[in-house]
Amino acid sequence: MATHKGSVRHESSTLFVSLVAGIAAIGGLLFGYDQGVISGAVGFLQTQFQMNEGLLGFVSACIPLGAMAGVIIAGITSDKFGRKPILLAAGLLFVISSLGCAFTQTVAILILARIIGGLGVGVASLLVPLYISEISPARIRGRLVGTNQLGIASGIFVVYIVNAIIANTHTQNWDQTIGWRWMFGVGAIPGILFFILLFWVPESPRYLLKKGEQTEAKAVLERINGPFVAKAEMTAINAALRDESKSPGFVGELVKKGFKIAMLVAVVLAAMQQFTGTSAVAYYAPIIFKQSGAGANAALIETIMIGAIKVIFTIVLMLLVDRVGRKRLLMIGAAGMAICLIIVGGVFEATHIIGWLVLAMVLLHTVAFELSWGGGVWIVISEIFPTRIRGRAMAMASFVLWGATYLVTQFFPVLLKHAGSSMTFWIFALMCIIMFLFTWRMVPETKGKTLEDIQAEWDSMNLVKEQNFIG
């Protein structure tokens, strides 16, 4: 009978934490929607506001530009005020941005609204995986943090469908004057939903314990793991927090051997995630397909296929990551993406472009990305830092990620025009090869370990242990 009650309690706590993670992951959906909406609107915006390639790239790049500021703000404020209130602020930023883009009459207002959206994306990209990692049991943490990537993929999928419906159900003139405004405006709906549902989620128990709110933290941990596991986890977290009181501070932590390596791993993974070419494909998929011979409508439909692939294989990642491990998936994904990009570059180099082969390789690239670097990077970054510096350290890594996203987004159309399609994709392929080698040599495996276990490994690391850990 006791075993039955324990099983019921276990299932109940798993359902509770899954629901909380699902609500938080709506922030990832908004992240994906704001990233992907430009792919359907970009052609209409270029004509409407007479943009050259540089200005068009900048309008697209406003999201990562704003996100660079958003992650820094979120890293500082979430450590001071908590994860939940800053996520609520992100929801408002998404709504303001969507409506601002929808009603704009000038490029200046469009840029401002996109930057505001970027702030929200930056906050969500940092805090959603961080928050989920802090509320998740170790046994399913990878899967639950993966819901953030599922949210991102779902957001991109949804916006691709929205864009295709709007572009294919009205006249070209309506699309040019009104349609693109609807593409942006629809994003306000999930933004409002995210803001409302966040009132039902708890604050991070690790943040609560950090602030000395033992009773509230205990209640949350018991909902997550049950009373017996919660008691042991509270003991471990409180012990880690006592050690934090002896901490030399954020900068002092980062000069320690173990945490220097953790910061290096996080920063390089963050930058390399964008050098896979995924942002280029997400923002400019219709342009890529048009260059391979598809018509405008066909290009939008093929873009929806990318969105569907993202959702399906993000779910597969969630099922695999706690079994196969983070490191192995990152290596397999980097190798797969490199092969796809080399072939795509070769196709564009040929005198006759084979449209179906371009589509196949782009889809396989998307599969490889979603099975590895899409969610895997966020999972690793959210795990490898101690509570005392997690928000700020993740902010630094996320800042680098969005800086890399800005560079890719800003210069991809220019690179495509001046270097050509083949060289552009071969450059991304080279980046994937470098990613494979870095992961092989430097990235630790974190599956099945509690956040406190991972912290203890970094804390105890000396020079010899460093080599054993990263080898």
Salt bridges, closest charged atoms under 4 A:
GLU53 OE2 - LYS417 NZ 3.61
ASP79 OD1 - ARG83 NH1 2.93
ASP79 OD2 - ARG392 NE 3.31
GLU134 OE2 - ARG83 NH2 2.85
GLU134 OE2 - ARG390 NH1 2.90
GLU233 OE2 - ARG206 NH2 2.99
GLU253 OE1 - LYS256 NZ 3.35
GLU253 OE2 - ARG388 NE 2.50
ASP322 OD1 - ARG326 NH1 3.03
GLU370 OE2 - LYS310 NZ 2.79
GLU383 OE2 - ARG141 NE 3.07
GLU383 OE2 - ARG326 NH2 2.48
GLU452 OE1 - ARG206 NH2 3.02
GLU457 OE2 - LYS449 NZ 3.26
ASP459 OD1 - ARG388 NH2 3.51
